[in-house]
Amino acid sequence: MFISETNQTILILITIVYGAAILAYSYYFYRRTRTYESFNMGGRSMPLLPMILTIVGGAVGGSTVLGFVTDAYLLGMGQIWNVVSLAFSVVIFTLFFLKRIRKAGDEHQLFSVGDYAAIRYGNAARYPAFIGNIAALGALTGLQFVALATVFNLVFGLEMTIGIIVSWIFITLKTYLGGLTAVIWTDAVQGTIQTIGITVLFFLIYFSTGGWSNVSENVSQTADLQAEFLNPFTMPISEILIPFLTIGAATLVRQDMWQRVWAAKNIRTSVISNWLACLVIFITGALVIIIGVFANAGLGIAADQPNLIYYEVIFGAIPFWFGSVMLIALVATILSCADSFFIAGSTTMVSDIIKPMLKVKSDAKLLRYSRLMIIAMSMVSLILALAIPRLVELWMTGSAILVAALLAPILIGMFWEKPGKLAGVASMWSGLILTLVWQFAGQPFEIHPVFVGFPLSLIVLLVITFFQNNHNSGKKSSEDCTA
């Protein structure tokens, strides 16, 4: 891949202009955002279209485009299961949990998953809920720093470390200014750019390579590609389960998803926006996978650095003007995802730590703390981005921590009233601690931490609930006998 000096100058100007426009848009909302609820919940009044696009923006981020294109380029259509896990999780979330989450949020004016955990299992449940979400959101935001740094590395020639730091400064400033209101309305613009851009890129590559039949023939005639390259059902079951139990399952208990349920102007808007977003997520994600597959088997690109295959495609296989558009589409994808996770992390910090510990009730102080926590969240994400720059691995690790800590107690607790405070809190801490220990131990026996942390969390929840209920039943029978 080679970019001429003239074209590089054009890309620099386009990127700077787009970045300045996004900051100006955020500053507009900075002047209009005057309450804690407006900054963190969009005033609980967001309409349908921006809600659809902000949900898509939170799911289809820079890690999706760059990471999934790379994996599909290397491993083939089997990577479609990463997309299926994302879309299927939104289906499950919308079908079974959304209305309950919205009802609880309206009744108790909830701001965070930790708020719900505290209502269900007592205030002690806030802290594992907080840690689990910060781990996942920090990883996801760190992903966007890495993704945007690759853009700066390509366009500006910045080293990756410097690019990550520049990305950190820019995204932090953007989110600090606007809050969730700006995030959602910005996503309406950026989500449109990313969805249309990826769709047009797919059709351009599909028809330029001669379509599926021609690609299939190329695979059969290319020694370096196995016949299973185009078969989505060749992945081992364990590799299919990992994205389902990390990336997909984490969506069910992740702060940004719950936050958007409460931000919609009513429950109908929330339900419809999630269903439509699910469809867009699946289509967009599938197109990203196919683009990666066609880059290898159709365009025949031999990339020295597979992690840069997206750039090889947009600057080597299509006209420069459209490549420039697709660069902006990538930047839009990254920003729409990053600010969503930023504001979710900030809300979690304020709602689960600042409010209960410092007993802050002043709306002005809560708004000020919300903006300060954007900076705190950015530091967590920066450290993760510098320490673990591998995109999908970082995403899956953070998601595994969240799933192991919260999935069983939170979701089971919505439908089953018997688990008590001890069962819920013990379940959260046991899954969280074992997952962290297993990860830092290097994943012994090559077992992913989600396969040990989540089962333990579920077992602890069920065992303690069983013994507590038996004890209470025995105690009641004893009292009846002595009465």
Order of alpha helices (4+ residues) and beta strands (2+ residues): alpha-alpha-alpha-alpha-alpha-alpha-alpha-alpha-alpha-alpha-alpha-alpha-alpha-alpha-alpha-alpha-alpha-alpha-alpha-alpha-alpha
